[in-house]
Amino acid sequence: MNFNLTPEQQNALLDAASKKLGISKDKLESAAKNNDLGVFGKISSPTIQHYANSPKELERFLSDPKNQAIIKKLIGGG
């Protein structure tokens, strides 16, 4: 699965996530670069931590057609 996003797609994804989560875009970008899940507060337990610690589970999650559709919408592809 290829997740190499263009800068425009990355920006759109960060914008959408920022609005949805109520976390500033700068904080999200910094957290992503530094692998800092603490920025997510309560929502980081246990779901995000679970996926971060289990590449197979993350791949299963990302392979789900429903999740792919959501990701596609977030990055502007549908």
PDB file of N, CA, C and O in Angstrom:
ATOM      1  N   MET A   1       0.838  -1.169   0.000  1.00  0.00           N
ATOM      2  CA  MET A   1       0.000   0.000   0.000  1.00  0.00           C
ATOM      3  C   MET A   1       0.888   1.239   0.000  1.00  0.00           C
ATOM      4  O   MET A   1       1.783   1.357   0.837  1.00  0.00           O
ATOM      5  N   ASN A   2       0.653   2.154  -0.920  1.00  0.00           N
ATOM      6  CA  ASN A   2       1.491   3.338  -1.069  1.00  0.00           C
ATOM      7  C   ASN A   2       0.821   4.540  -0.419  1.00  0.00           C
ATOM      8  O   ASN A   2      -0.287   4.920  -0.797  1.00  0.00           O
ATOM      9  N   PHE A   3       1.499   5.143   0.565  1.00  0.00           N
ATOM     10  CA  PHE A   3       0.962   6.311   1.236  1.00  0.00           C
ATOM     11  C   PHE A   3       1.865   7.521   1.047  1.00  0.00           C
ATOM     12  O   PHE A   3       1.936   8.383   1.924  1.00  0.00           O
ATOM     13  N   ASN A   4       2.551   7.595  -0.077  1.00  0.00           N
ATOM     14  CA  ASN A   4       3.364   8.763  -0.382  1.00  0.00           C
ATOM     15  C   ASN A   4       2.441   9.862  -0.869  1.00  0.00           C
ATOM     16  O   ASN A   4       2.010   9.865  -2.022  1.00  0.00           O
ATOM     17  N   LEU A   5       2.141  10.799   0.024  1.00  0.00           N
ATOM     18  CA  LEU A   5       1.229  11.878  -0.299  1.00  0.00           C
ATOM     19  C   LEU A   5       1.980  13.081  -0.827  1.00  0.00           C
ATOM     20  O   LEU A   5       3.104  13.361  -0.410  1.00  0.00           O
ATOM     21  N   THR A   6       1.355  13.781  -1.739  1.00  0.00           N
ATOM     22  CA  THR A   6       1.937  15.026  -2.223  1.00  0.00           C
ATOM     23  C   THR A   6       1.831  16.055  -1.098  1.00  0.00           C
ATOM     24  O   THR A   6       1.042  15.872  -0.170  1.00  0.00           O
ATOM     25  N   PRO A   7       2.609  17.128  -1.167  1.00  0.00           N
ATOM     26  CA  PRO A   7       2.477  18.175  -0.147  1.00  0.00           C
ATOM     27  C   PRO A   7       1.050  18.724  -0.055  1.00  0.00           C
ATOM     28  O   PRO A   7       0.580  19.053   1.035  1.00  0.00           O
ATOM     29  N   GLU A   8       0.375  18.823  -1.179  1.00  0.00           N
ATOM     30  CA  GLU A   8      -0.998  19.320  -1.174  1.00  0.00           C
ATOM     31  C   GLU A   8      -1.921  18.343  -0.442  1.00  0.00           C
ATOM     32  O   GLU A   8      -2.794  18.765   0.317  1.00  0.00           O
ATOM     33  N   GLN A   9      -1.732  17.044  -0.665  1.00  0.00           N
ATOM     34  CA  GLN A   9      -2.540  16.033   0.006  1.00  0.00           C
ATOM     35  C   GLN A   9      -2.251  16.009   1.502  1.00  0.00           C
ATOM     36  O   GLN A   9      -3.164  15.870   2.315  1.00  0.00           O
ATOM     37  N   GLN A  10      -0.970  16.147   1.862  1.00  0.00           N
ATOM     38  CA  GLN A  10      -0.597  16.195   3.269  1.00  0.00           C
ATOM     39  C   GLN A  10      -1.265  17.381   3.950  1.00  0.00           C
ATOM     40  O   GLN A  10      -1.790  17.263   5.057  1.00  0.00           O
ATOM     41  N   ASN A  11      -1.239  18.521   3.276  1.00  0.00           N
ATOM     42  CA  ASN A  11      -1.841  19.740   3.816  1.00  0.00           C
ATOM     43  C   ASN A  11      -3.349  19.552   4.008  1.00  0.00           C
ATOM     44  O   ASN A  11      -3.903  19.930   5.041  1.00  0.00           O
ATOM     45  N   ALA A  12      -4.005  18.965   3.006  1.00  0.00           N
ATOM     46  CA  ALA A  12      -5.446  18.733   3.091  1.00  0.00           C
ATOM     47  C   ALA A  12      -5.777  17.766   4.226  1.00  0.00           C
ATOM     48  O   ALA A  12      -6.751  17.970   4.951  1.00  0.00           O
ATOM     49  N   LEU A  13      -4.984  16.729   4.380  1.00  0.00           N
ATOM     50  CA  LEU A  13      -5.201  15.759   5.447  1.00  0.00           C
ATOM     51  C   LEU A  13      -5.012  16.404   6.816  1.00  0.00           C
ATOM     52  O   LEU A  13      -5.805  16.175   7.729  1.00  0.00           O
ATOM     53  N   LEU A  14      -3.961  17.212   6.957  1.00  0.00           N
ATOM     54  CA  LEU A  14      -3.731  17.906   8.224  1.00  0.00           C
ATOM     55  C   LEU A  14      -4.855  18.887   8.526  1.00  0.00           C
ATOM     56  O   LEU A  14      -5.292  18.989   9.672  1.00  0.00           O
ATOM     57  N   ASP A  15      -5.330  19.612   7.511  1.00  0.00           N
ATOM     58  CA  ASP A  15      -6.448  20.545   7.699  1.00  0.00           C
ATOM     59  C   ASP A  15      -7.691  19.813   8.189  1.00  0.00           C
ATOM     60  O   ASP A  15      -8.332  20.235   9.152  1.00  0.00           O
ATOM     61  N   ALA A  16      -8.025  18.719   7.523  1.00  0.00           N
ATOM     62  CA  ALA A  16      -9.220  17.953   7.882  1.00  0.00           C
ATOM     63  C   ALA A  16      -9.091  17.374   9.291  1.00  0.00           C
ATOM     64  O   ALA A  16     -10.031  17.449  10.083  1.00  0.00           O
ATOM     65  N   ALA A  17      -7.943  16.805   9.598  1.00  0.00           N
ATOM     66  CA  ALA A  17      -7.727  16.215  10.918  1.00  0.00           C
ATOM     67  C   ALA A  17      -7.759  17.288  12.003  1.00  0.00           C
ATOM     68  O   ALA A  17      -8.315  17.071  13.080  1.00  0.00           O
ATOM     69  N   SER A  18      -7.169  18.431  11.720  1.00  0.00           N
ATOM     70  CA  SER A  18      -7.151  19.536  12.677  1.00  0.00           C
ATOM     71  C   SER A  18      -8.565  19.981  13.019  1.00  0.00           C
ATOM     72  O   SER A  18      -8.898  20.170  14.189  1.00  0.00           O
ATOM     73  N   LYS A  19      -9.387  20.147  12.004  1.00  0.00           N
ATOM     74  CA  LYS A  19     -10.774  20.567  12.225  1.00  0.00           C
ATOM     75  C   LYS A  19     -11.560  19.499  12.980  1.00  0.00           C
ATOM     76  O   LYS A  19     -12.314  19.807  13.903  1.00  0.00           O
ATOM     77  N   LYS A  20     -11.378  18.257  12.585  1.00  0.00           N
ATOM     78  CA  LYS A  20     -12.134  17.155  13.185  1.00  0.00           C
ATOM     79  C   LYS A  20     -11.735  16.930  14.644  1.00  0.00           C
ATOM     80  O   LYS A  20     -12.590  16.671  15.491  1.00  0.00           O
ATOM     81  N   LEU A  21     -10.435  17.028  14.934  1.00  0.00           N
ATOM     82  CA  LEU A  21      -9.943  16.720  16.273  1.00  0.00           C
ATOM     83  C   LEU A  21      -9.856  17.933  17.196  1.00  0.00           C
ATOM     84  O   LEU A  21      -9.727  17.787  18.411  1.00  0.00           O
ATOM     85  N   GLY A  22      -9.928  19.135  16.610  1.00  0.00           N
ATOM     86  CA  GLY A  22      -9.795  20.340  17.422  1.00  0.00           C
ATOM     87  C   GLY A  22      -8.381  20.554  17.924  1.00  0.00           C
ATOM     88  O   GLY A  22      -8.166  21.115  18.999  1.00  0.00           O
ATOM     89  N   ILE A  23      -7.423  20.101  17.135  1.00  0.00           N
ATOM     90  CA  ILE A  23      -6.002  20.244  17.462  1.00  0.00           C
ATOM     91  C   ILE A  23      -5.379  21.076  16.352  1.00  0.00           C
ATOM     92  O   ILE A  23      -5.661  20.847  15.176  1.00  0.00           O
ATOM     93  N   SER A  24      -4.539  22.035  16.706  1.00  0.00           N
ATOM     94  CA  SER A  24      -3.970  22.903  15.683  1.00  0.00           C
ATOM     95  C   SER A  24      -3.174  22.098  14.657  1.00  0.00           C
ATOM     96  O   SER A  24      -2.576  21.068  14.966  1.00  0.00           O
ATOM     97  N   LYS A  25      -3.190  22.601  13.444  1.00  0.00           N
ATOM     98  CA  LYS A  25      -2.479  21.944  12.344  1.00  0.00           C
ATOM     99  C   LYS A  25      -0.986  21.832  12.659  1.00  0.00           C
ATOM    100  O   LYS A  25      -0.359  20.811  12.377  1.00  0.00           O
ATOM    101  N   ASP A  26      -0.422  22.897  13.249  1.00  0.00           N
ATOM    102  CA  ASP A  26       1.004  22.884  13.589  1.00  0.00           C
ATOM    103  C   ASP A  26       1.327  21.795  14.608  1.00  0.00           C
ATOM    104  O   ASP A  26       2.349  21.117  14.501  1.00  0.00           O
ATOM    105  N   LYS A  27       0.435  21.630  15.610  1.00  0.00           N
ATOM    106  CA  LYS A  27       0.662  20.579  16.614  1.00  0.00           C
ATOM    107  C   LYS A  27       0.587  19.190  15.983  1.00  0.00           C
ATOM    108  O   LYS A  27       1.390  18.310  16.293  1.00  0.00           O
ATOM    109  N   LEU A  28      -0.386  19.008  15.097  1.00  0.00           N
ATOM    110  CA  LEU A  28      -0.511  17.705  14.428  1.00  0.00           C
ATOM    111  C   LEU A  28       0.710  17.404  13.572  1.00  0.00           C
ATOM    112  O   LEU A  28       1.232  16.289  13.588  1.00  0.00           O
ATOM    113  N   GLU A  29       1.159  18.402  12.829  1.00  0.00           N
ATOM    114  CA  GLU A  29       2.327  18.205  11.967  1.00  0.00           C
ATOM    115  C   GLU A  29       3.563  17.882  12.794  1.00  0.00           C
ATOM    116  O   GLU A  29       4.326  16.979  12.452  1.00  0.00           O
ATOM    117  N   SER A  30       3.758  18.616  13.874  1.00  0.00           N
ATOM    118  CA  SER A  30       4.890  18.364  14.758  1.00  0.00           C
ATOM    119  C   SER A  30       4.799  16.977  15.379  1.00  0.00           C
ATOM    120  O   SER A  30       5.797  16.260  15.456  1.00  0.00           O
ATOM    121  N   ALA A  31       3.609  16.601  15.819  1.00  0.00           N
ATOM    122  CA  ALA A  31       3.408  15.279  16.424  1.00  0.00           C
ATOM    123  C   ALA A  31       3.717  14.173  15.427  1.00  0.00           C
ATOM    124  O   ALA A  31       4.334  13.168  15.778  1.00  0.00           O
ATOM    125  N   ALA A  32       3.287  14.360  14.179  1.00  0.00           N
ATOM    126  CA  ALA A  32       3.544  13.352  13.147  1.00  0.00           C
ATOM    127  C   ALA A  32       5.040  13.214  12.888  1.00  0.00           C
ATOM    128  O   ALA A  32       5.555  12.103  12.761  1.00  0.00           O
ATOM    129  N   LYS A  33       5.723  14.328  12.812  1.00  0.00           N
ATOM    130  CA  LYS A  33       7.170  14.298  12.542  1.00  0.00           C
ATOM    131  C   LYS A  33       7.958  13.682  13.691  1.00  0.00           C
ATOM    132  O   LYS A  33       8.988  13.042  13.478  1.00  0.00           O
ATOM    133  N   ASN A  34       7.460  13.881  14.919  1.00  0.00           N
ATOM    134  CA  ASN A  34       8.172  13.408  16.110  1.00  0.00           C
ATOM    135  C   ASN A  34       7.602  12.132  16.697  1.00  0.00           C
ATOM    136  O   ASN A  34       8.021  11.695  17.769  1.00  0.00           O
ATOM    137  N   ASN A  35       6.626  11.520  15.985  1.00  0.00           N
ATOM    138  CA  ASN A  35       5.975  10.304  16.475  1.00  0.00           C
ATOM    139  C   ASN A  35       5.473  10.482  17.904  1.00  0.00           C
ATOM    140  O   ASN A  35       5.666   9.615  18.757  1.00  0.00           O
ATOM    141  N   ASP A  36       4.824  11.625  18.151  1.00  0.00           N
ATOM    142  CA  ASP A  36       4.330  11.984  19.475  1.00  0.00           C
ATOM    143  C   ASP A  36       2.825  11.814  19.529  1.00  0.00           C
ATOM    144  O   ASP A  36       2.083  12.684  19.072  1.00  0.00           O
ATOM    145  N   LEU A  37       2.371  10.708  20.080  1.00  0.00           N
ATOM    146  CA  LEU A  37       0.933  10.431  20.167  1.00  0.00           C
ATOM    147  C   LEU A  37       0.270  11.172  21.316  1.00  0.00           C
ATOM    148  O   LEU A  37      -0.957  11.181  21.409  1.00  0.00           O
ATOM    149  N   GLY A  38       1.049  11.792  22.192  1.00  0.00           N
ATOM    150  CA  GLY A  38       0.504  12.510  23.328  1.00  0.00           C
ATOM    151  C   GLY A  38      -0.397  13.668  22.933  1.00  0.00           C
ATOM    152  O   GLY A  38      -1.260  14.070  23.712  1.00  0.00           O
ATOM    153  N   VAL A  39      -0.212  14.203  21.747  1.00  0.00           N
ATOM    154  CA  VAL A  39      -1.028  15.319  21.274  1.00  0.00           C
ATOM    155  C   VAL A  39      -2.497  14.941  21.174  1.00  0.00           C
ATOM    156  O   VAL A  39      -3.365  15.814  21.189  1.00  0.00           O
ATOM    157  N   PHE A  40      -2.781  13.659  21.073  1.00  0.00           N
ATOM    158  CA  PHE A  40      -4.147  13.202  20.932  1.00  0.00           C
ATOM    159  C   PHE A  40      -4.878  13.047  22.260  1.00  0.00           C
ATOM    160  O   PHE A  40      -6.082  12.789  22.273  1.00  0.00           O
ATOM    161  N   GLY A  41      -4.186  13.199  23.354  1.00  0.00           N
ATOM    162  CA  GLY A  41      -4.828  13.130  24.661  1.00  0.00           C
ATOM    163  C   GLY A  41      -5.567  11.835  24.885  1.00  0.00           C
ATOM    164  O   GLY A  41      -5.011  10.753  24.697  1.00  0.00           O
ATOM    165  N   LYS A  42      -6.828  11.943  25.289  1.00  0.00           N
ATOM    166  CA  LYS A  42      -7.623  10.768  25.634  1.00  0.00           C
ATOM    167  C   LYS A  42      -7.865   9.842  24.460  1.00  0.00           C
ATOM    168  O   LYS A  42      -7.999   8.634  24.656  1.00  0.00           O
ATOM    169  N   ILE A  43      -7.925  10.370  23.240  1.00  0.00           N
ATOM    170  CA  ILE A  43      -8.214   9.483  22.124  1.00  0.00           C
ATOM    171  C   ILE A  43      -7.034   8.590  21.772  1.00  0.00           C
ATOM    172  O   ILE A  43      -7.181   7.660  20.979  1.00  0.00           O
ATOM    173  N   SER A  44      -5.867   8.857  22.348  1.00  0.00           N
ATOM    174  CA  SER A  44      -4.719   8.009  22.048  1.00  0.00           C
ATOM    175  C   SER A  44      -4.764   6.684  22.794  1.00  0.00           C
ATOM    176  O   SER A  44      -3.964   5.794  22.505  1.00  0.00           O
ATOM    177  N   SER A  45      -5.663   6.532  23.731  1.00  0.00           N
ATOM    178  CA  SER A  45      -5.751   5.285  24.460  1.00  0.00           C
ATOM    179  C   SER A  45      -7.075   4.608  24.174  1.00  0.00           C
ATOM    180  O   SER A  45      -8.119   5.260  24.206  1.00  0.00           O
ATOM    181  N   PRO A  46      -7.055   3.380  23.910  1.00  0.00           N
ATOM    182  CA  PRO A  46      -5.929   2.558  23.470  1.00  0.00           C
ATOM    183  C   PRO A  46      -5.814   2.485  21.953  1.00  0.00           C
ATOM    184  O   PRO A  46      -4.844   1.920  21.449  1.00  0.00           O
ATOM    185  N   THR A  47      -6.760   3.030  21.214  1.00  0.00           N
ATOM    186  CA  THR A  47      -6.842   2.795  19.788  1.00  0.00           C
ATOM    187  C   THR A  47      -5.602   3.218  19.011  1.00  0.00           C
ATOM    188  O   THR A  47      -5.010   2.398  18.309  1.00  0.00           O
ATOM    189  N   ILE A  48      -5.202   4.470  19.120  1.00  0.00           N
ATOM    190  CA  ILE A  48      -4.053   4.938  18.337  1.00  0.00           C
ATOM    191  C   ILE A  48      -2.787   4.210  18.784  1.00  0.00           C
ATOM    192  O   ILE A  48      -1.979   3.801  17.950  1.00  0.00           O
ATOM    193  N   GLN A  49      -2.615   4.049  20.085  1.00  0.00           N
ATOM    194  CA  GLN A  49      -1.449   3.316  20.586  1.00  0.00           C
ATOM    195  C   GLN A  49      -1.431   1.896  20.048  1.00  0.00           C
ATOM    196  O   GLN A  49      -0.380   1.377  19.671  1.00  0.00           O
ATOM    197  N   HIS A  50      -2.594   1.277  20.014  1.00  0.00           N
ATOM    198  CA  HIS A  50      -2.699  -0.097  19.526  1.00  0.00           C
ATOM    199  C   HIS A  50      -2.180  -0.194  18.090  1.00  0.00           C
ATOM    200  O   HIS A  50      -1.374  -1.067  17.768  1.00  0.00           O
ATOM    201  N   TYR A  51      -2.649   0.705  17.241  1.00  0.00           N
ATOM    202  CA  TYR A  51      -2.219   0.678  15.849  1.00  0.00           C
ATOM    203  C   TYR A  51      -0.747   1.068  15.698  1.00  0.00           C
ATOM    204  O   TYR A  51      -0.042   0.528  14.846  1.00  0.00           O
ATOM    205  N   ALA A  52      -0.299   1.988  16.511  1.00  0.00           N
ATOM    206  CA  ALA A  52       1.107   2.406  16.436  1.00  0.00           C
ATOM    207  C   ALA A  52       2.048   1.272  16.819  1.00  0.00           C
ATOM    208  O   ALA A  52       3.169   1.189  16.319  1.00  0.00           O
ATOM    209  N   ASN A  53       1.589   0.410  17.700  1.00  0.00           N
ATOM    210  CA  ASN A  53       2.428  -0.697  18.170  1.00  0.00           C
ATOM    211  C   ASN A  53       2.228  -1.983  17.392  1.00  0.00           C
ATOM    212  O   ASN A  53       2.910  -2.974  17.653  1.00  0.00           O
ATOM    213  N   SER A  54       1.314  -1.986  16.451  1.00  0.00           N
ATOM    214  CA  SER A  54       1.024  -3.206  15.710  1.00  0.00           C
ATOM    215  C   SER A  54       0.882  -2.914  14.214  1.00  0.00           C
ATOM    216  O   SER A  54      -0.218  -2.629  13.741  1.00  0.00           O
ATOM    217  N   PRO A  55       1.976  -2.984  13.480  1.00  0.00           N
ATOM    218  CA  PRO A  55       1.909  -2.714  12.046  1.00  0.00           C
ATOM    219  C   PRO A  55       0.902  -3.584  11.305  1.00  0.00           C
ATOM    220  O   PRO A  55       0.270  -3.117  10.357  1.00  0.00           O
ATOM    221  N   LYS A  56       0.740  -4.840  11.718  1.00  0.00           N
ATOM    222  CA  LYS A  56      -0.231  -5.712  11.052  1.00  0.00           C
ATOM    223  C   LYS A  56      -1.658  -5.204  11.257  1.00  0.00           C
ATOM    224  O   LYS A  56      -2.464  -5.220  10.327  1.00  0.00           O
ATOM    225  N   GLU A  57      -1.967  -4.754  12.472  1.00  0.00           N
ATOM    226  CA  GLU A  57      -3.289  -4.212  12.757  1.00  0.00           C
ATOM    227  C   GLU A  57      -3.516  -2.917  11.983  1.00  0.00           C
ATOM    228  O   GLU A  57      -4.609  -2.672  11.472  1.00  0.00           O
ATOM    229  N   LEU A  58      -2.480  -2.095  11.903  1.00  0.00           N
ATOM    230  CA  LEU A  58      -2.589  -0.849  11.139  1.00  0.00           C
ATOM    231  C   LEU A  58      -2.837  -1.151   9.669  1.00  0.00           C
ATOM    232  O   LEU A  58      -3.674  -0.509   9.036  1.00  0.00           O
ATOM    233  N   GLU A  59      -2.122  -2.115   9.127  1.00  0.00           N
ATOM    234  CA  GLU A  59      -2.324  -2.489   7.731  1.00  0.00           C
ATOM    235  C   GLU A  59      -3.738  -3.027   7.507  1.00  0.00           C
ATOM    236  O   GLU A  59      -4.369  -2.718   6.496  1.00  0.00           O
ATOM    237  N   ARG A  60      -4.229  -3.823   8.442  1.00  0.00           N
ATOM    238  CA  ARG A  60      -5.591  -4.343   8.343  1.00  0.00           C
ATOM    239  C   ARG A  60      -6.598  -3.185   8.357  1.00  0.00           C
ATOM    240  O   ARG A  60      -7.547  -3.166   7.574  1.00  0.00           O
ATOM    241  N   PHE A  61      -6.376  -2.222   9.259  1.00  0.00           N
ATOM    242  CA  PHE A  61      -7.249  -1.054   9.351  1.00  0.00           C
ATOM    243  C   PHE A  61      -7.231  -0.258   8.044  1.00  0.00           C
ATOM    244  O   PHE A  61      -8.281   0.139   7.539  1.00  0.00           O
ATOM    245  N   LEU A  62      -6.035  -0.029   7.501  1.00  0.00           N
ATOM    246  CA  LEU A  62      -5.903   0.765   6.279  1.00  0.00           C
ATOM    247  C   LEU A  62      -6.384   0.020   5.040  1.00  0.00           C
ATOM    248  O   LEU A  62      -6.675   0.646   4.020  1.00  0.00           O
ATOM    249  N   SER A  63      -6.472  -1.303   5.112  1.00  0.00           N
ATOM    250  CA  SER A  63      -6.933  -2.099   3.982  1.00  0.00           C
ATOM    251  C   SER A  63      -8.459  -2.185   3.905  1.00  0.00           C
ATOM    252  O   SER A  63      -9.008  -2.605   2.886  1.00  0.00           O
ATOM    253  N   ASP A  64      -9.133  -1.793   4.967  1.00  0.00           N
ATOM    254  CA  ASP A  64     -10.597  -1.838   4.992  1.00  0.00           C
ATOM    255  C   ASP A  64     -11.161  -0.821   3.986  1.00  0.00           C
ATOM    256  O   ASP A  64     -10.806   0.356   4.040  1.00  0.00           O
ATOM    257  N   PRO A  65     -12.020  -1.258   3.087  1.00  0.00           N
ATOM    258  CA  PRO A  65     -12.567  -0.348   2.064  1.00  0.00           C
ATOM    259  C   PRO A  65     -13.264   0.888   2.641  1.00  0.00           C
ATOM    260  O   PRO A  65     -13.191   1.969   2.056  1.00  0.00           O
ATOM    261  N   LYS A  66     -13.935   0.734   3.782  1.00  0.00           N
ATOM    262  CA  LYS A  66     -14.588   1.888   4.406  1.00  0.00           C
ATOM    263  C   LYS A  66     -13.551   2.917   4.851  1.00  0.00           C
ATOM    264  O   LYS A  66     -13.726   4.117   4.641  1.00  0.00           O
ATOM    265  N   ASN A  67     -12.481   2.443   5.461  1.00  0.00           N
ATOM    266  CA  ASN A  67     -11.432   3.341   5.920  1.00  0.00           C
ATOM    267  C   ASN A  67     -10.704   3.968   4.737  1.00  0.00           C
ATOM    268  O   ASN A  67     -10.335   5.141   4.786  1.00  0.00           O
ATOM    269  N   GLN A  68     -10.498   3.201   3.684  1.00  0.00           N
ATOM    270  CA  GLN A  68      -9.861   3.742   2.488  1.00  0.00           C
ATOM    271  C   GLN A  68     -10.701   4.856   1.879  1.00  0.00           C
ATOM    272  O   GLN A  68     -10.160   5.853   1.402  1.00  0.00           O
ATOM    273  N   ALA A  69     -12.012   4.693   1.893  1.00  0.00           N
ATOM    274  CA  ALA A  69     -12.907   5.720   1.349  1.00  0.00           C
ATOM    275  C   ALA A  69     -12.797   7.011   2.160  1.00  0.00           C
ATOM    276  O   ALA A  69     -12.774   8.106   1.598  1.00  0.00           O
ATOM    277  N   ILE A  70     -12.730   6.874   3.473  1.00  0.00           N
ATOM    278  CA  ILE A  70     -12.592   8.048   4.341  1.00  0.00           C
ATOM    279  C   ILE A  70     -11.259   8.742   4.085  1.00  0.00           C
ATOM    280  O   ILE A  70     -11.202   9.966   3.963  1.00  0.00           O
ATOM    281  N   ILE A  71     -10.197   7.963   4.004  1.00  0.00           N
ATOM    282  CA  ILE A  71      -8.869   8.532   3.755  1.00  0.00           C
ATOM    283  C   ILE A  71      -8.850   9.231   2.392  1.00  0.00           C
ATOM    284  O   ILE A  71      -8.296  10.321   2.248  1.00  0.00           O
ATOM    285  N   LYS A  72      -9.454   8.594   1.414  1.00  0.00           N
ATOM    286  CA  LYS A  72      -9.497   9.176   0.066  1.00  0.00           C
ATOM    287  C   LYS A  72     -10.214  10.520   0.085  1.00  0.00           C
ATOM    288  O   LYS A  72      -9.770  11.466  -0.565  1.00  0.00           O
ATOM    289  N   LYS A  73     -11.323  10.615   0.827  1.00  0.00           N
ATOM    290  CA  LYS A  73     -12.047  11.874   0.934  1.00  0.00           C
ATOM    291  C   LYS A  73     -11.199  12.927   1.630  1.00  0.00           C
ATOM    292  O   LYS A  73     -11.192  14.090   1.226  1.00  0.00           O
ATOM    293  N   LEU A  74     -10.483  12.522   2.677  1.00  0.00           N
ATOM    294  CA  LEU A  74      -9.661  13.457   3.429  1.00  0.00           C
ATOM    295  C   LEU A  74      -8.527  14.042   2.597  1.00  0.00           C
ATOM    296  O   LEU A  74      -8.157  15.204   2.765  1.00  0.00           O
ATOM    297  N   ILE A  75      -7.981  13.229   1.701  1.00  0.00           N
ATOM    298  CA  ILE A  75      -6.868  13.728   0.895  1.00  0.00           C
ATOM    299  C   ILE A  75      -7.329  14.298  -0.433  1.00  0.00           C
ATOM    300  O   ILE A  75      -6.515  14.636  -1.292  1.00  0.00           O
ATOM    301  N   GLY A  76      -8.631  14.400  -0.594  1.00  0.00           N
ATOM    302  CA  GLY A  76      -9.161  15.067  -1.781  1.00  0.00           C
ATOM    303  C   GLY A  76      -9.287  14.205  -3.008  1.00  0.00           C
ATOM    304  O   GLY A  76      -9.370  14.728  -4.119  1.00  0.00           O
ATOM    305  N   GLY A  77      -9.305  12.907  -2.842  1.00  0.00           N
ATOM    306  CA  GLY A  77      -9.386  12.031  -3.996  1.00  0.00           C
ATOM    307  C   GLY A  77     -10.766  11.456  -4.230  1.00  0.00           C
ATOM    308  O   GLY A  77     -10.902  10.501  -4.994  1.00  0.00           O
ATOM    309  N   GLY A  78     -11.773  11.990  -3.613  1.00  0.00           N
ATOM    310  CA  GLY A  78     -13.083  11.408  -3.845  1.00  0.00           C
ATOM    311  C   GLY A  78     -14.100  12.095  -3.076  1.00  0.00           C
ATOM    312  O   GLY A  78     -15.276  11.737  -3.148  1.00  0.00           O
TER     313      GLY A  78
END
